[in-house]
Amino acid sequence: MGSLSIFHWLIVLLIVVLMFGTKKLPNIGKDLGGAVRGFREGMKDGQTAEAKQSAEER
């Protein structure tokens, strides 16, 4: 088991290109990046809200 080698990642990339085509890949990357960015901002907001709440309780 363990981690995947570069050969495995090339096969995965080939399958993704065959499934979606090269024209859709930039849009998929942009959407995925936006989702990750939104998740990170949500996590920051949650931590900030928790810090404010714990400061008010003291």
N, CA, C and O atoms as a Maestro MAE file, in Angstrom:
{
 s_m_m2io_version
 :::
 2.0.0
}

f_m_ct {
 s_m_title
 :::
 protein
 m_atom[232] {
  # First column is atom index #
  i_m_mmod_type
  r_m_x_coord
  r_m_y_coord
  r_m_z_coord
  i_m_residue_number
  s_m_chain_name
  s_m_pdb_residue_name
  s_m_pdb_atom_name
  i_m_atomic_number
  :::
  1 25 0.849 -1.174 0.000 1 A "MET " " N  " 7
  2 3 0.000 0.000 0.000 1 A "MET " " CA " 6
  3 2 0.894 1.238 0.000 1 A "MET " " C  " 6
  4 15 1.800 1.306 -0.831 1 A "MET " " O  " 8
  5 25 0.701 2.192 0.857 2 A "GLY " " N  " 7
  6 3 1.580 3.353 0.903 2 A "GLY " " CA " 6
  7 2 1.156 4.431 -0.071 2 A "GLY " " C  " 6
  8 15 0.017 4.464 -0.536 2 A "GLY " " O  " 8
  9 25 2.092 5.305 -0.366 3 A "SER " " N  " 7
  10 3 1.786 6.440 -1.228 3 A "SER " " CA " 6
  11 2 1.843 6.032 -2.700 3 A "SER " " C  " 6
  12 15 2.414 5.003 -3.063 3 A "SER " " O  " 8
  13 25 1.241 6.861 -3.517 4 A "LEU " " N  " 7
  14 3 1.201 6.592 -4.952 4 A "LEU " " CA " 6
  15 2 2.459 7.120 -5.632 4 A "LEU " " C  " 6
  16 15 2.970 8.182 -5.278 4 A "LEU " " O  " 8
  17 25 2.941 6.379 -6.592 5 A "SER " " N  " 7
  18 3 4.128 6.815 -7.333 5 A "SER " " CA " 6
  19 2 3.717 7.775 -8.444 5 A "SER " " C  " 6
  20 15 2.529 7.981 -8.690 5 A "SER " " O  " 8
  21 25 4.696 8.351 -9.102 6 A "ILE " " N  " 7
  22 3 4.420 9.291 -10.195 6 A "ILE " " CA " 6
  23 2 3.690 8.588 -11.339 6 A "ILE " " C  " 6
  24 15 2.889 9.207 -12.039 6 A "ILE " " O  " 8
  25 25 3.964 7.313 -11.525 7 A "PHE " " N  " 7
  26 3 3.288 6.545 -12.575 7 A "PHE " " CA " 6
  27 2 1.786 6.468 -12.303 7 A "PHE " " C  " 6
  28 15 0.981 6.607 -13.224 7 A "PHE " " O  " 8
  29 25 1.414 6.251 -11.060 8 A "HIS " " N  " 7
  30 3 -0.005 6.201 -10.703 8 A "HIS " " CA " 6
  31 2 -0.686 7.547 -10.946 8 A "HIS " " C  " 6
  32 15 -1.807 7.604 -11.452 8 A "HIS " " O  " 8
  33 25 0.009 8.638 -10.577 9 A "TRP " " N  " 7
  34 3 -0.577 9.969 -10.780 9 A "TRP " " CA " 6
  35 2 -0.743 10.283 -12.266 9 A "TRP " " C  " 6
  36 15 -1.709 10.943 -12.648 9 A "TRP " " O  " 8
  37 25 0.175 9.825 -13.101 10 A "LEU " " N  " 7
  38 3 0.042 10.038 -14.549 10 A "LEU " " CA " 6
  39 2 -1.162 9.291 -15.103 10 A "LEU " " C  " 6
  40 15 -1.861 9.805 -15.976 10 A "LEU " " O  " 8
  41 25 -1.407 8.110 -14.615 11 A "ILE " " N  " 7
  42 3 -2.589 7.359 -15.050 11 A "ILE " " CA " 6
  43 2 -3.863 8.076 -14.623 11 A "ILE " " C  " 6
  44 15 -4.809 8.178 -15.404 11 A "ILE " " O  " 8
  45 25 -3.893 8.571 -13.391 12 A "VAL " " N  " 7
  46 3 -5.066 9.314 -12.911 12 A "VAL " " CA " 6
  47 2 -5.290 10.562 -13.764 12 A "VAL " " C  " 6
  48 15 -6.423 10.865 -14.138 12 A "VAL " " O  " 8
  49 25 -4.218 11.281 -14.070 13 A "LEU " " N  " 7
  50 3 -4.328 12.480 -14.903 13 A "LEU " " CA " 6
  51 2 -4.844 12.135 -16.296 13 A "LEU " " C  " 6
  52 15 -5.674 12.864 -16.839 13 A "LEU " " O  " 8
  53 25 -4.379 11.061 -16.872 14 A "LEU " " N  " 7
  54 3 -4.831 10.633 -18.193 14 A "LEU " " CA " 6
  55 2 -6.321 10.310 -18.171 14 A "LEU " " C  " 6
  56 15 -7.049 10.676 -19.093 14 A "LEU " " O  " 8
  57 25 -6.773 9.631 -17.132 15 A "ILE " " N  " 7
  58 3 -8.197 9.293 -17.024 15 A "ILE " " CA " 6
  59 2 -9.040 10.561 -16.889 15 A "ILE " " C  " 6
  60 15 -10.104 10.668 -17.499 15 A "ILE " " O  " 8
  61 25 -8.569 11.520 -16.093 16 A "VAL " " N  " 7
  62 3 -9.315 12.776 -15.924 16 A "VAL " " CA " 6
  63 2 -9.397 13.533 -17.242 16 A "VAL " " C  " 6
  64 15 -10.452 14.069 -17.580 16 A "VAL " " O  " 8
  65 25 -8.304 13.585 -17.986 17 A "VAL " " N  " 7
  66 3 -8.305 14.278 -19.277 17 A "VAL " " CA " 6
  67 2 -9.246 13.580 -20.240 17 A "VAL " " C  " 6
  68 15 -9.967 14.246 -20.982 17 A "VAL " " O  " 8
  69 25 -9.256 12.267 -20.246 18 A "LEU " " N  " 7
  70 3 -10.157 11.534 -21.132 18 A "LEU " " CA " 6
  71 2 -11.615 11.737 -20.759 18 A "LEU " " C  " 6
  72 15 -12.480 11.795 -21.634 18 A "LEU " " O  " 8
  73 25 -11.894 11.847 -19.464 19 A "MET " " N  " 7
  74 3 -13.277 12.012 -19.021 19 A "MET " " CA " 6
  75 2 -13.808 13.419 -19.294 19 A "MET " " C  " 6
  76 15 -14.930 13.570 -19.778 19 A "MET " " O  " 8
  77 25 -13.029 14.433 -18.996 20 A "PHE " " N  " 7
  78 3 -13.518 15.803 -19.052 20 A "PHE " " CA " 6
  79 2 -13.067 16.561 -20.297 20 A "PHE " " C  " 6
  80 15 -13.714 17.534 -20.686 20 A "PHE " " O  " 8
  81 25 -11.995 16.147 -20.917 21 A "GLY " " N  " 7
  82 3 -11.473 16.890 -22.052 21 A "GLY " " CA " 6
  83 2 -10.603 18.045 -21.594 21 A "GLY " " C  " 6
  84 15 -10.709 18.492 -20.452 21 A "GLY " " O  " 8
  85 25 -9.754 18.523 -22.466 22 A "THR " " N  " 7
  86 3 -8.810 19.570 -22.089 22 A "THR " " CA " 6
  87 2 -9.470 20.937 -21.969 22 A "THR " " C  " 6
  88 15 -8.929 21.811 -21.292 22 A "THR " " O  " 8
  89 25 -10.612 21.148 -22.598 23 A "LYS " " N  " 7
  90 3 -11.261 22.462 -22.538 23 A "LYS " " CA " 6
  91 2 -11.937 22.715 -21.202 23 A "LYS " " C  " 6
  92 15 -12.064 23.866 -20.784 23 A "LYS " " O  " 8
  93 25 -12.369 21.670 -20.531 24 A "LYS " " N  " 7
  94 3 -13.075 21.845 -19.254 24 A "LYS " " CA " 6
  95 2 -12.134 21.863 -18.057 24 A "LYS " " C  " 6
  96 15 -12.532 22.301 -16.978 24 A "LYS " " O  " 8
  97 25 -10.909 21.402 -18.217 25 A "LEU " " N  " 7
  98 3 -9.988 21.310 -17.079 25 A "LEU " " CA " 6
  99 2 -9.691 22.650 -16.416 25 A "LEU " " C  " 6
  100 15 -9.677 22.707 -15.186 25 A "LEU " " O  " 8
  101 25 -9.450 23.746 -17.165 26 A "PRO " " N  " 7
  102 3 -9.223 25.022 -16.469 26 A "PRO " " CA " 6
  103 2 -10.417 25.467 -15.621 26 A "PRO " " C  " 6
  104 15 -10.240 26.017 -14.534 26 A "PRO " " O  " 8
  105 25 -11.631 25.228 -16.120 27 A "ASN " " N  " 7
  106 3 -12.822 25.591 -15.344 27 A "ASN " " CA " 6
  107 2 -12.936 24.753 -14.084 27 A "ASN " " C  " 6
  108 15 -13.319 25.259 -13.029 27 A "ASN " " O  " 8
  109 25 -12.605 23.475 -14.190 28 A "ILE " " N  " 7
  110 3 -12.666 22.603 -13.023 28 A "ILE " " CA " 6
  111 2 -11.643 23.061 -11.987 28 A "ILE " " C  " 6
  112 15 -11.938 23.101 -10.793 28 A "ILE " " O  " 8
  113 25 -10.436 23.407 -12.447 29 A "GLY " " N  " 7
  114 3 -9.405 23.889 -11.531 29 A "GLY " " CA " 6
  115 2 -9.799 25.185 -10.855 29 A "GLY " " C  " 6
  116 15 -9.551 25.375 -9.665 29 A "GLY " " O  " 8
  117 25 -10.415 26.077 -11.617 30 A "LYS " " N  " 7
  118 3 -10.850 27.360 -11.052 30 A "LYS " " CA " 6
  119 2 -11.945 27.151 -10.011 30 A "LYS " " C  " 6
  120 15 -11.927 27.782 -8.954 30 A "LYS " " O  " 8
  121 25 -12.896 26.270 -10.306 31 A "ASP " " N  " 7
  122 3 -13.968 25.989 -9.357 31 A "ASP " " CA " 6
  123 2 -13.435 25.320 -8.096 31 A "ASP " " C  " 6
  124 15 -13.865 25.642 -6.989 31 A "ASP " " O  " 8
  125 25 -12.507 24.397 -8.262 32 A "LEU " " N  " 7
  126 3 -11.925 23.713 -7.106 32 A "LEU " " CA " 6
  127 2 -11.134 24.696 -6.247 32 A "LEU " " C  " 6
  128 15 -11.207 24.645 -5.019 32 A "LEU " " O  " 8
  129 25 -10.386 25.582 -6.881 33 A "GLY " " N  " 7
  130 3 -9.635 26.597 -6.140 33 A "GLY " " CA " 6
  131 2 -10.554 27.530 -5.370 33 A "GLY " " C  " 6
  132 15 -10.262 27.895 -4.231 33 A "GLY " " O  " 8
  133 25 -11.660 27.914 -5.984 34 A "GLY " " N  " 7
  134 3 -12.635 28.770 -5.301 34 A "GLY " " CA " 6
  135 2 -13.261 28.067 -4.107 34 A "GLY " " C  " 6
  136 15 -13.510 28.685 -3.072 34 A "GLY " " O  " 8
  137 25 -13.515 26.768 -4.258 35 A "ALA " " N  " 7
  138 3 -14.094 26.010 -3.148 35 A "ALA " " CA " 6
  139 2 -13.112 25.903 -1.991 35 A "ALA " " C  " 6
  140 15 -13.500 26.042 -0.831 35 A "ALA " " O  " 8
  141 25 -11.838 25.656 -2.300 36 A "VAL " " N  " 7
  142 3 -10.823 25.560 -1.246 36 A "VAL " " CA " 6
  143 2 -10.655 26.900 -0.554 36 A "VAL " " C  " 6
  144 15 -10.526 26.953 0.669 36 A "VAL " " O  " 8
  145 25 -10.653 27.982 -1.318 37 A "ARG " " N  " 7
  146 3 -10.514 29.314 -0.744 37 A "ARG " " CA " 6
  147 2 -11.698 29.625 0.178 37 A "ARG " " C  " 6
  148 15 -11.517 30.163 1.270 37 A "ARG " " O  " 8
  149 25 -12.904 29.282 -0.269 38 A "GLY " " N  " 7
  150 3 -14.085 29.499 0.561 38 A "GLY " " CA " 6
  151 2 -14.047 28.685 1.839 38 A "GLY " " C  " 6
  152 15 -14.463 29.160 2.896 38 A "GLY " " O  " 8
  153 25 -13.545 27.450 1.746 39 A "PHE " " N  " 7
  154 3 -13.421 26.608 2.937 39 A "PHE " " CA " 6
  155 2 -12.438 27.209 3.925 39 A "PHE " " C  " 6
  156 15 -12.700 27.233 5.127 39 A "PHE " " O  " 8
  157 25 -11.302 27.696 3.424 40 A "ARG " " N  " 7
  158 3 -10.298 28.304 4.307 40 A "ARG " " CA " 6
  159 2 -10.849 29.548 4.987 40 A "ARG " " C  " 6
  160 15 -10.622 29.754 6.179 40 A "ARG " " O  " 8
  161 25 -11.577 30.387 4.235 41 A "GLU " " N  " 7
  162 3 -12.157 31.595 4.833 41 A "GLU " " CA " 6
  163 2 -13.191 31.224 5.885 41 A "GLU " " C  " 6
  164 15 -13.283 31.877 6.925 41 A "GLU " " O  " 8
  165 25 -13.971 30.179 5.621 42 A "GLY " " N  " 7
  166 3 -14.957 29.722 6.590 42 A "GLY " " CA " 6
  167 2 -14.307 29.217 7.867 42 A "GLY " " C  " 6
  168 15 -14.805 29.455 8.967 42 A "GLY " " O  " 8
  169 25 -13.188 28.517 7.711 43 A "MET " " N  " 7
  170 3 -12.476 28.029 8.886 43 A "MET " " CA " 6
  171 2 -11.918 29.183 9.706 43 A "MET " " C  " 6
  172 15 -11.957 29.155 10.936 43 A "MET " " O  " 8
  173 25 -11.390 30.213 9.013 44 A "LYS " " N  " 7
  174 3 -10.870 31.396 9.720 44 A "LYS " " CA " 6
  175 2 -11.987 32.102 10.468 44 A "LYS " " C  " 6
  176 15 -11.821 32.484 11.626 44 A "LYS " " O  " 8
  177 25 -13.140 32.278 9.798 45 A "ASP " " N  " 7
  178 3 -14.271 32.945 10.437 45 A "ASP " " CA " 6
  179 2 -14.746 32.165 11.651 45 A "ASP " " C  " 6
  180 15 -15.105 32.757 12.669 45 A "ASP " " O  " 8
  181 25 -14.751 30.831 11.550 46 A "GLY " " N  " 7
  182 3 -15.178 29.998 12.672 46 A "GLY " " CA " 6
  183 2 -14.230 30.126 13.849 46 A "GLY " " C  " 6
  184 15 -14.670 30.190 14.997 46 A "GLY " " O  " 8
  185 25 -12.931 30.164 13.576 47 A "GLN " " N  " 7
  186 3 -11.958 30.302 14.654 47 A "GLN " " CA " 6
  187 2 -12.055 31.682 15.287 47 A "GLN " " C  " 6
  188 15 -11.928 31.818 16.503 47 A "GLN " " O  " 8
  189 25 -12.277 32.697 14.478 48 A "THR " " N  " 7
  190 3 -12.414 34.055 14.996 48 A "THR " " CA " 6
  191 2 -13.664 34.170 15.867 48 A "THR " " C  " 6
  192 15 -13.632 34.797 16.925 48 A "THR " " O  " 8
  193 25 -14.766 33.562 15.418 49 A "ALA " " N  " 7
  194 3 -15.997 33.610 16.193 49 A "ALA " " CA " 6
  195 2 -15.830 32.869 17.517 49 A "ALA " " C  " 6
  196 15 -16.338 33.316 18.545 49 A "ALA " " O  " 8
  197 25 -15.118 31.733 17.497 50 A "GLU " " N  " 7
  198 3 -14.884 30.993 18.739 50 A "GLU " " CA " 6
  199 2 -14.023 31.804 19.703 50 A "GLU " " C  " 6
  200 15 -14.269 31.800 20.909 50 A "GLU " " O  " 8
  201 25 -13.026 32.491 19.182 51 A "ALA " " N  " 7
  202 3 -12.153 33.301 20.034 51 A "ALA " " CA " 6
  203 2 -12.931 34.443 20.670 51 A "ALA " " C  " 6
  204 15 -12.742 34.739 21.850 51 A "ALA " " O  " 8
  205 25 -13.803 35.085 19.903 52 A "LYS " " N  " 7
  206 3 -14.621 36.172 20.449 52 A "LYS " " CA " 6
  207 2 -15.568 35.657 21.510 52 A "LYS " " C  " 6
  208 15 -15.760 36.299 22.542 52 A "LYS " " O  " 8
  209 25 -16.167 34.492 21.260 53 A "GLN " " N  " 7
  210 3 -17.106 33.932 22.212 53 A "GLN " " CA " 6
  211 2 -16.411 33.538 23.518 53 A "GLN " " C  " 6
  212 15 -16.939 33.773 24.604 53 A "GLN " " O  " 8
  213 25 -15.232 32.942 23.404 54 A "SER " " N  " 7
  214 3 -14.513 32.551 24.628 54 A "SER " " CA " 6
  215 2 -14.010 33.783 25.385 54 A "SER " " C  " 6
  216 15 -13.921 33.749 26.612 54 A "SER " " O  " 8
  217 25 -13.683 34.859 24.685 55 A "ALA " " N  " 7
  218 3 -13.247 36.084 25.345 55 A "ALA " " CA " 6
  219 2 -14.404 36.748 26.089 55 A "ALA " " C  " 6
  220 15 -14.208 37.351 27.144 55 A "ALA " " O  " 8
  221 25 -15.616 36.633 25.529 56 A "GLU " " N  " 7
  222 3 -16.783 37.211 26.191 56 A "GLU " " CA " 6
  223 2 -17.157 36.438 27.443 56 A "GLU " " C  " 6
  224 15 -17.676 37.011 28.400 56 A "GLU " " O  " 8
  225 25 -16.893 35.137 27.438 57 A "GLU " " N  " 7
  226 3 -17.265 34.301 28.583 57 A "GLU " " CA " 6
  227 2 -16.342 34.555 29.772 57 A "GLU " " C  " 6
  228 15 -16.729 34.318 30.916 57 A "GLU " " O  " 8
  229 25 -15.153 35.023 29.519 58 A "ARG " " N  " 7
  230 3 -14.191 35.256 30.613 58 A "ARG " " CA " 6
  231 2 -14.549 36.435 31.406 58 A "ARG " " C  " 6
  232 15 -13.849 36.771 32.361 58 A "ARG " " O  " 8
  :::
 }
 m_bond[231] {
  # First column is bond index #
  i_m_from
  i_m_to
  i_m_order
  :::
  1 1 2 1
  2 2 3 1
  3 3 4 2
  4 3 5 1
  5 5 6 1
  6 6 7 1
  7 7 8 2
  8 7 9 1
  9 9 10 1
  10 10 11 1
  11 11 12 2
  12 11 13 1
  13 13 14 1
  14 14 15 1
  15 15 16 2
  16 15 17 1
  17 17 18 1
  18 18 19 1
  19 19 20 2
  20 19 21 1
  21 21 22 1
  22 22 23 1
  23 23 24 2
  24 23 25 1
  25 25 26 1
  26 26 27 1
  27 27 28 2
  28 27 29 1
  29 29 30 1
  30 30 31 1
  31 31 32 2
  32 31 33 1
  33 33 34 1
  34 34 35 1
  35 35 36 2
  36 35 37 1
  37 37 38 1
  38 38 39 1
  39 39 40 2
  40 39 41 1
  41 41 42 1
  42 42 43 1
  43 43 44 2
  44 43 45 1
  45 45 46 1
  46 46 47 1
  47 47 48 2
  48 47 49 1
  49 49 50 1
  50 50 51 1
  51 51 52 2
  52 51 53 1
  53 53 54 1
  54 54 55 1
  55 55 56 2
  56 55 57 1
  57 57 58 1
  58 58 59 1
  59 59 60 2
  60 59 61 1
  61 61 62 1
  62 62 63 1
  63 63 64 2
  64 63 65 1
  65 65 66 1
  66 66 67 1
  67 67 68 2
  68 67 69 1
  69 69 70 1
  70 70 71 1
  71 71 72 2
  72 71 73 1
  73 73 74 1
  74 74 75 1
  75 75 76 2
  76 75 77 1
  77 77 78 1
  78 78 79 1
  79 79 80 2
  80 79 81 1
  81 81 82 1
  82 82 83 1
  83 83 84 2
  84 83 85 1
  85 85 86 1
  86 86 87 1
  87 87 88 2
  88 87 89 1
  89 89 90 1
  90 90 91 1
  91 91 92 2
  92 91 93 1
  93 93 94 1
  94 94 95 1
  95 95 96 2
  96 95 97 1
  97 97 98 1
  98 98 99 1
  99 99 100 2
  100 99 101 1
  101 101 102 1
  102 102 103 1
  103 103 104 2
  104 103 105 1
  105 105 106 1
  106 106 107 1
  107 107 108 2
  108 107 109 1
  109 109 110 1
  110 110 111 1
  111 111 112 2
  112 111 113 1
  113 113 114 1
  114 114 115 1
  115 115 116 2
  116 115 117 1
  117 117 118 1
  118 118 119 1
  119 119 120 2
  120 119 121 1
  121 121 122 1
  122 122 123 1
  123 123 124 2
  124 123 125 1
  125 125 126 1
  126 126 127 1
  127 127 128 2
  128 127 129 1
  129 129 130 1
  130 130 131 1
  131 131 132 2
  132 131 133 1
  133 133 134 1
  134 134 135 1
  135 135 136 2
  136 135 137 1
  137 137 138 1
  138 138 139 1
  139 139 140 2
  140 139 141 1
  141 141 142 1
  142 142 143 1
  143 143 144 2
  144 143 145 1
  145 145 146 1
  146 146 147 1
  147 147 148 2
  148 147 149 1
  149 149 150 1
  150 150 151 1
  151 151 152 2
  152 151 153 1
  153 153 154 1
  154 154 155 1
  155 155 156 2
  156 155 157 1
  157 157 158 1
  158 158 159 1
  159 159 160 2
  160 159 161 1
  161 161 162 1
  162 162 163 1
  163 163 164 2
  164 163 165 1
  165 165 166 1
  166 166 167 1
  167 167 168 2
  168 167 169 1
  169 169 170 1
  170 170 171 1
  171 171 172 2
  172 171 173 1
  173 173 174 1
  174 174 175 1
  175 175 176 2
  176 175 177 1
  177 177 178 1
  178 178 179 1
  179 179 180 2
  180 179 181 1
  181 181 182 1
  182 182 183 1
  183 183 184 2
  184 183 185 1
  185 185 186 1
  186 186 187 1
  187 187 188 2
  188 187 189 1
  189 189 190 1
  190 190 191 1
  191 191 192 2
  192 191 193 1
  193 193 194 1
  194 194 195 1
  195 195 196 2
  196 195 197 1
  197 197 198 1
  198 198 199 1
  199 199 200 2
  200 199 201 1
  201 201 202 1
  202 202 203 1
  203 203 204 2
  204 203 205 1
  205 205 206 1
  206 206 207 1
  207 207 208 2
  208 207 209 1
  209 209 210 1
  210 210 211 1
  211 211 212 2
  212 211 213 1
  213 213 214 1
  214 214 215 1
  215 215 216 2
  216 215 217 1
  217 217 218 1
  218 218 219 1
  219 219 220 2
  220 219 221 1
  221 221 222 1
  222 222 223 1
  223 223 224 2
  224 223 225 1
  225 225 226 1
  226 226 227 1
  227 227 228 2
  228 227 229 1
  229 229 230 1
  230 230 231 1
  231 231 232 2
  :::
 }
}
